[in-house]
Amino acid sequence: NMFDELAIIHHSIGLLKFYDDQTTNIFGHASASFLTWHRSFLLYLENDLQNIDPTLSLPYWDWTDRSSMDAIFATDFLSNFNDWKEAESGKCITREDFDPHDFLTRALVWKDYINPQKFWIDFARDLEAVHNMIHSTIGGTLRSTSTSANDPLFFVHHTNVDRIYSLWQNYGHENEYEPFADSPNILFISFFLSFVKKKKKRMKKKKKKKKKKSTLR
């Protein structure tokens, strides 16, 4: 299904690397393209959902708000997904035991990340660091880039990251983008979209082959 496709695409993008004479740079993570390509990834999902219902938009989880913790981990919302399977491995989604209120004390206040005095490189690196902390604290499926998008928490987490990015842009940084010294000079959006199209075509071919095999049995 589409959810599985997104998880596989995120894993695949995380494996792509850019090599130069001195460093190995990972597209989409630990690079200047982290915020821009994740925004494209979320937009891709939102556009697909709006093909079904044009009024839909992706929600966000404001993990700087303590009151949001009870809501996000409510048993009738995003708490019970233990029976969901990872797209590629087929393993059940896992999360580590943690105190949601306690881990918030280790996250810096979001206002520090939209400080208008911060320039692109500092802002992008700092925001990704806090983003990483949330992934690793919840742990389990969310801990690894190869599996994280299998957990629905991934999307409400990243929409909040994108919300903070947008707030920072509104402070006069709309067109500010500068590649890190150790990452390729690319916004990644056009490459991402072309990669997704090719990936979906390959996945459709695999599905057709599976259907043909099942009809022959």
C-alpha positions in Angstrom: 0.0 0.0 0.0 1.0 3.7 -0.2 2.1 3.8 3.4 4.6 0.9 2.8 5.8 2.6 -0.3 6.6 5.8 1.6 8.6 3.8 4.2 10.6 2.1 1.5 11.2 5.4 -0.3 12.5 7.0 2.9 14.8 4.0 3.5 16.1 4.2 -0.1 16.8 7.9 0.0 18.7 7.4 3.2 21.0 5.0 1.5 22.0 7.4 -1.3 25.4 9.0 -0.8 27.4 11.7 -2.5 31.1 11.1 -2.7 33.9 13.6 -3.1 37.7 13.4 -2.5 37.5 13.8 1.2 34.0 12.9 2.6 31.0 10.7 2.2 27.8 12.7 2.4 24.4 11.2 3.0 21.5 12.8 1.1 18.6 13.8 3.2 20.2 13.3 6.6 23.2 15.1 8.3 23.3 17.4 5.3 21.9 20.7 4.1 19.2 18.8 2.2 17.7 17.4 5.5 14.9 20.0 5.9 14.2 20.6 2.2 13.9 16.9 1.1 11.8 16.0 4.1 9.5 18.8 3.2 9.2 17.3 -0.3 8.5 13.9 1.2 5.7 15.2 3.4 4.2 17.2 0.5 4.2 14.0 -1.6 2.1 12.2 1.0 -0.2 15.2 1.5 -0.8 15.5 -2.2 -1.7 11.8 -2.4 -4.1 12.2 0.5 -5.7 15.2 -1.2 -6.4 13.2 -4.3 -8.8 11.3 -2.0 -10.1 14.2 0.0 -9.0 17.7 -1.0 -9.7 19.1 2.5 -7.1 16.9 4.2 -3.8 18.2 5.5 -1.1 16.6 7.6 -1.3 17.2 11.3 1.7 17.9 13.4 2.8 16.8 16.9 4.2 19.8 18.9 6.6 17.8 21.1 7.5 21.1 22.9 4.0 21.2 24.4 3.7 18.9 27.5 0.0 18.6 27.1 0.4 17.1 23.6 2.1 14.0 25.1 -1.0 12.6 26.6 -3.0 13.2 23.4 -0.4 11.7 21.0 0.1 8.6 23.1 -3.5 8.0 23.9 -4.7 4.4 23.4 -7.2 5.5 20.8 -4.7 7.5 18.8 -1.0 6.7 18.2 -0.2 4.4 21.1 -1.2 0.9 19.9 0.6 0.0 16.7 2.3 -3.1 17.9 0.6 -5.2 15.3 1.7 -3.1 12.4 4.4 -4.6 10.2 7.5 -3.0 8.7 7.2 -2.8 4.9 10.5 -4.6 4.1 11.3 -6.8 7.0 7.7 -7.8 8.1 8.7 -7.3 11.7 6.3 -5.6 14.1 6.8 -1.9 14.9 8.4 -1.4 18.3 9.0 1.5 20.7 11.2 1.6 23.8 9.8 2.2 27.3 10.2 5.8 28.2 8.6 8.6 30.2 7.2 11.0 27.6 7.2 13.9 30.0 10.8 13.2 31.1 12.3 13.2 27.6 10.8 16.6 26.9 13.2 18.1 29.5 16.1 17.2 27.3 14.7 19.0 24.2 15.6 22.6 23.9 12.7 25.1 23.6 11.6 25.4 20.0 11.9 29.2 20.1 15.7 28.8 20.2 15.5 27.2 16.8 13.6 30.0 15.1 15.7 32.8 16.5 15.9 35.3 13.7 19.6 35.8 14.5 20.5 32.3 13.5 21.7 31.7 9.9 20.9 28.7 7.8 23.8 26.4 8.8 23.4 26.8 12.5 19.6 26.6 12.4 19.5 23.5 10.2 22.1 21.6 12.2 20.5 22.4 15.5 17.0 21.6 14.5 18.2 18.2 13.0 20.0 17.5 16.3 16.8 17.9 18.3 14.9 15.9 15.7 17.4 13.1 16.2 17.0 13.2 19.9 13.3 12.5 19.6 13.9 9.6 17.2 16.5 8.0 19.5 14.6 8.5 22.7 11.4 6.9 21.5 13.7 4.3 19.9 12.7 1.0 18.4 11.5 1.4 14.8 11.9 5.1 14.9 15.6 4.9 15.8 16.9 3.9 12.4 16.5 5.8 9.1 16.0 2.4 7.4 12.8 1.7 9.4 11.6 5.0 11.0 9.0 5.9 8.4 7.1 2.6 9.2 5.9 4.2 12.4 3.0 6.7 12.1 4.8 8.8 14.7 7.4 9.6 12.1 5.0 11.8 10.1 3.5 13.9 12.9 7.1 14.3 14.2 8.4 15.5 10.9 5.5 17.8 10.2 6.4 19.6 13.4 10.0 19.8 12.3 8.8 21.4 9.1 6.5 23.7 11.0 9.5 25.1 13.0 11.4 25.4 9.7 8.6 27.4 8.2 8.4 29.7 11.3 12.1 30.4 11.0 11.7 31.2 7.3 9.0 33.7 8.1 11.6 35.7 10.1 13.1 36.8 6.8 14.9 33.6 5.7 12.5 32.6 2.9 15.1 32.2 0.3 18.1 31.4 2.6 19.8 28.1 1.7 23.5 27.4 1.9 25.1 24.0 1.5 27.2 22.7 4.4 30.9 22.5 3.7 30.5 18.7 3.9 27.4 18.2 1.8 26.5 18.6 -1.9 25.2 21.8 -3.2 21.7 20.6 -4.1 18.1 21.4 -2.9 17.3 17.8 -3.7 13.6 18.4 -4.5 13.8 17.7 -8.3 16.0 14.7 -7.7 13.7 13.4 -5.0 10.6 13.6 -7.2 12.3 11.8 -10.1 13.6 9.1 -7.8 10.2 8.5 -6.4 8.7 8.1 -9.8 11.3 5.5 -10.8 10.9 3.7 -7.4 7.2 3.5 -7.8 7.5 2.1 -11.3 9.8 -0.6 -10.0 7.4 -1.4 -7.1 4.5 -1.7 -9.5 6.4 -4.1 -11.7 7.2 -6.3 -8.7 3.5 -6.3 -7.7 2.5 -7.4 -11.2 5.1 -10.2 -11.1 3.7 -11.4 -7.7 0.2 -11.4 -9.1 1.2 -13.4 -12.1 3.0 -16.0 -9.9 -0.1 -16.3 -7.6 -2.4 -16.9 -10.6 -0.1 -19.6 -12.0 -0.2 -21.6 -8.7 
